Amino acid sequence: ADLTSLGKVKAVVERAVSEDTVFDLVINNAGVMALAEYSETDDGFETQIHVDYVAPVVLLRGLLDKKRVAPTGRIVIVSSIAQLHLSSMGGYSVDRINWRNKEAYNKWQSYCMAKGIVSMYAAYLGRRLAQEGSGITVNSVHPGAIMTNLQFDLPLEELIQFGWLGPDGEPHPRFKTVEQGASTTIYAAVHDEMEGVTGCYLENCRVTPKGKAAAPDAPPYLSFGVSDYVLDEALQDELVRVTDEKLAPHGARASM
């Protein structure tokens, strides 16, 4: 589906209903990063917030409302280490989400915020489904640093400045291959160790404890951790209330 259009996202749900499709697994993997120029979708949201957060929320709530996820299905939301980087940009506050403000736009702040709040929503959804006695699990994952077309809007100079590319144009050795980057998503999606595990953030094929690295014995560049705000239930509930307000004009909601 075109994730810049809520109408097309909703059409995916309606197609699943019309074809009587029930999903054992749902992976929200699509996203955009650090778009150089401010833009808005036709639904009136800043593009990164829309594609990386609003669209997955509308899709998942629609599938759940229409009972299109199997009773023991798994939902995996691809997040990013960007949820940690938000702390260097003023930190998280629901008031700092740039839903639609060209003057306040910062490409990295918008991306980090989008990945932070989609991780919060994964934790919220996993918690609420568990409270309702559902067997559906929801987790978010950091796939790692991978050189893909996600970086399409970043100039070569910026990639070199960040150390992502060397002067020869080759990725830094710490970057994963696409297959390695997919491993945590696959682990969350199908591994027996993840049966019944919900509302968590994962990296490097393991659950990340709150405020701690995923693997204390791993090299720093392989283990990063999850920000406290991501797993804060009060902040999750506040985020969902505000998201409901933003989605109401579009006939959608985030809350359970």
Order of alpha helices (4+ residues) and beta strands (2+ residues): alpha-beta-alpha-beta-alpha-alpha-beta-alpha-alpha-beta-beta-alpha
